Amino acid sequence: MGVRRKVELDVSAAVDRIDIEAIELQGARDIGSALRRVSSLKLNYANSGKQTVSIRGSNATDVAVFLDGVRINDAQTGVA
């Protein structure tokens, strides 16, 4: 079993972090369900049936979605 250190970073953008306790508490079964309660966030379905995320009027390609520190949406299309 590995241990991951929490690293604090100074960023110039807003960051919302959703931890496993919050996901379990809301009963989310997928990433889209977990993200639905984030303010100013909009989920859209791509033609492939996958989801894209936009926040506060941004494009899906401007939003990075990470799961366990790994980016899960494509940087060019925004599709996750």
Residue pairs with C-beta under 8 A, 6 or more apart in sequence:
4 68
4 69
14 55
14 56
16 38
16 41
18 34
18 35
18 38
22 34
23 34
26 33
26 34
26 37
27 33
28 34
28 36
31 51
31 65
31 67
31 72
31 80
32 43
32 51
35 41
35 43
35 53
35 65
36 43
38 55
40 55
40 56
41 53
41 54
41 55
42 53
42 54
42 55
43 51
43 52
43 53
44 51
44 52
44 53
44 54
44 60
45 51
45 52
46 52
46 77
46 79
48 79
50 79
50 80
51 79
51 80
52 60
52 73
52 77
52 78
52 79
52 80
53 60
53 63
53 65
53 73
53 78
53 80
54 60
54 62
54 63
54 78
55 62
55 63
59 78
60 73
60 77
60 78
60 79
61 75
61 76
61 77
61 78
62 78
63 73
63 78
64 71
64 73
64 75
65 71
65 72
65 73
65 80
66 72
72 80
73 79
73 80
74 80
